[in-house]
Amino acid sequence: MSKNLSWEALAGLAVLGAVGVAALAAPRRRAARAAPTGAQTVVVARRLNRAAGTLAACVLTDSAVEHYRGSFHNKSMYAPLASATLNLASSLHGTADPRAAAHYGRNTISAIAVVTGLIGTAFHLYNIGKRTGGFSWQNLFYAAPIGAPAALGLSGVLGAAAERVRNTPPGAAPRILGAPAGRMLAAISSIGLFGSMGEAALLHLRGAYHNPFMWAPVGLPPIAATLLAATVVAPTPRLRAVTKASLNLTALLGFLGMGFHSYGVSRGMGGWSNWGQNLLNGPPIPAPPAFTALALAGLTALELQAAHHER
Amino acid sequence: MSAEVRFPGYDVLAKHDGKSWNEATRRTLDARMSVPRQPRFFDPAQWQTLCALCDRIIPQPQGKEPVPLAAMLDARLLSGRTDGFRRATLPQQDEAWRRGLAALDTEARARHGAAFHELKTEDQEQLLHKVQGGEVSREVWGDMSSQEFFCHRVLLDIAAAYYAHPTAWNEIGFGGPASPRGYVRMDFDRRDPWEAAEAHQGEEEQARRDNQRVR
């Protein structure tokens, strides 16, 4: 496959697809009647940019480390690095941007991330499937991680959602693809949290849950994700309060996870002085904050629900 | 070893002070390489027989200092360290080696009228074939089987000594004990930057450059 599909062709495919998606689904830019700077939708959009950027940073560092380990055997393994870097820069730009109109460049970059994430998922599935034994536990554990490219796609989805929320006319309720933005984002974040939980469950199973704290990302996020999904159906203030608490804990957990994973790296033979091996072989330090990013996105969903009385 | 070099420019001793090895490996390798080149366990006659025997069992790489096989075996037997098990048909390793070398020499004198180390290469090889095949004098070897001695002491111990030496490691691209640094890229045909690079046809120079960076 690496021989047949050149890196340039893939990059071209990703960019073309992304531009197409962006053009079709671009939020119409409102030149006039911009909402006042500091409008609630802009505040929320910037928070969404922050969540998208956090996720992009996770993907960038994690794919850099893991694809370096894979010696960039297939040239397309550079693609997520490029796309995540763009998405990180775009998210930082959005986080700093106080204007109340969608940005065509940021929107396109988000779309590139979505398409790259989709292509990456196909690649990883292919990588697992082509190995001896196909979709066996062994290959699910040790071949390309099945869920990782989806994080890049999600980071693009959050970025695109931020543009749509930002583009809300004054006085209107933000909508994404025709649905109330708060519910839509709650659904997206909930799915993302379940996905990350699945990845953590699989890889922590590989690690035989040798440390009891390895159960934390399998125990807490699904509770938060289930509550978040429930707010899509019944967005009551009471449910939102409980959901908010669980999402705050999940965000904290993702942050603490980096500490646990650093400890895991230090336990490898030679510890941190043998970082060249242990960073690659030990638990991935950039992975847990994906929970933080998705929890942050979930929290903005709750804010939108509350502000626009989504019932 | 044929003239072609499989891991051009690879020197495992570049790892000596690098991140790959630990203190225990450094100590062991230093001792192994500085083993005294004179016999301490064998007497002079056995030593001469052993040196000639080693030359027949394992060819040494050209253009390099030979691996001190006899000295390494002598040091090991002197230390009293064993495999922890032995063939029931053979005595303990120190006794087996002393008796085997003496018997080999006695056979040489009986058949060719000279000590084993003084024989021509062809005569040495012919005699070793007989030892391997058990066509030897019962009075000289006593209750020790010459076949067992050849297969389970001579071949085993001399090959083990050879492949315990960094010169042999360079030949086969071995990196020494993977401690503390092991290997990360486990797939077929993948290579960690601290691993010996194998030369593929037409890419010898790339392998040489890669091997220059191995630490």
HADDOCK unambig.tbl for C-alpha pairs under 7 A between the chains (distance, minus, plus):
assign (segid A and resid 69 and name CA) (segid B and resid 185 and name CA) 6.63 0.50 0.50
assign (segid A and resid 269 and name CA) (segid B and resid 180 and name CA) 5.29 0.50 0.50
assign (segid A and resid 270 and name CA) (segid B and resid 180 and name CA) 5.18 0.50 0.50
assign (segid A and resid 274 and name CA) (segid B and resid 19 and name CA) 6.78 0.50 0.50
assign (segid A and resid 274 and name CA) (segid B and resid 181 and name CA) 6.56 0.50 0.50
assign (segid A and resid 277 and name CA) (segid B and resid 181 and name CA) 6.51 0.50 0.50
assign (segid A and resid 277 and name CA) (segid B and resid 184 and name CA) 6.43 0.50 0.50
assign (segid A and resid 280 and name CA) (segid B and resid 184 and name CA) 6.99 0.50 0.50
assign (segid A and resid 281 and name CA) (segid B and resid 184 and name CA) 6.28 0.50 0.50
